[in-house]
Amino acid sequence: MADLRFFNCKGPFTASELASIADTKLVGDEKASYKDVAAIDLAGPDDVTFLDNRKYLDAFSKTRAGLCIVHPDLANHAPEGLNLLLTPQPYMAYAKIANLFYEKEPVDSQISSLAHIDPSATIGQGVYIEAGAYIGKNVVVGNDTQILANAVIREGVQIGNSCIISSNVTISHSLIGNAVTIHPGTQIGQDGFGFASGPQGHLRIPQLGRVIIEDHVNIGANTTIDRGAGPDTVIGTGSQIDNLVQIAHNVVIGAGCVLVAQVGISGSTKLGNFCVAGGQAGLAGHLTIGDGVTMAAKSGVMKNIEAGQTVGGFPAIPQKEWLKKQATLNKIIKKTNQKDKHHV
């Protein structure tokens, strides 16, 4: 259960209301009322929980929750008397219900006298700006956007409606769409890592592009997104970027992509729509990754990948092939160790 010092719970809601909001089939008492959401092993009779992974079937069979969201195929494992919400997508249904219980409070329009806002900046209606924020020349901030303490918005940046720019974010050379959330410490629009090398050393190349962030993108804390060298760096609609991700100049990320923590994408690489890069995956530069590609954690991607593939390992190859090679290697090592024991 959430700590109510930090979160405001909107419950209770009836089972019927929850079934409707989550587009699920209710099995049980439609008038039963629930106050909160909770993990399956911690939930009590007043709580809603969910099951989306067979690993937790034992916990499901013993849960004390009052209502559980579950796939129809697993409903027979429910303890007697447990009300159920049946759906093929339990986690999505849970997300809808959790957002209902913990709907974000609207923020009143307020601009701190301790913020610096250049007179040439255009500030929309309902904007909230905290102390220490810096908004430079010709910046445009859309309606209902929040800019939190010590954020720096450099000259010419455009930010759309209903965005959240968290504390200590720095943005330059960027155009940002609507409903974009950027978490603390993230840096966007700085120089890309571009230079010419010769016997006398390295000469920086002017980075003359921008960063384009489309609508409904979420960017985690302490992530860095470099502006393009000439072409733009682009983050597609609805993409989700974790903490500590590096996106280099000229990279294009398609719609709906997911980049997990410590992913690094080298310059001019292009990802299609709905790609997933697991934690610490590294992508070389100038690659083309097709739609729907999944790159396992720690993948070292050195070549183009066709749409729909799942890859892993270093260098990255189709994941099934990589797993077979790992299994074969383990067998060889085991046999070698056994031979060594016989020779001792």
Secondary structure, DSSP 8 states (H G I E B T S, - for coil): ---TTT------EEHHHHHHHHT-EEES-TT-EE-EE--TTT--TTEEEE---GGGHHHHHH---SEEEE-GGGGGGS-TT-EEEE-S-HHHHHHHHHHHHT-------EE-TTSEE-TT-EE-TT-EE-TT-EE-TT-EE-TT-EE-TT-EE-TT-EE-TT-EE-TT-EE-SEEE-SS-EE-TT-EEEE--S-EEEETTEEEE------EEE-TT-EE-TT-EEE--SSS-EEE-TT-EE-SS-EE-TT-EE-TT-EE-TT-EE-TT-EE-TT-EE-TT-EE-SS-EE-TT-EE-TT-EE-S-B-TT-EEETTTTEEHHHHHHHHHHHHHHHHHHHHHHHHH-
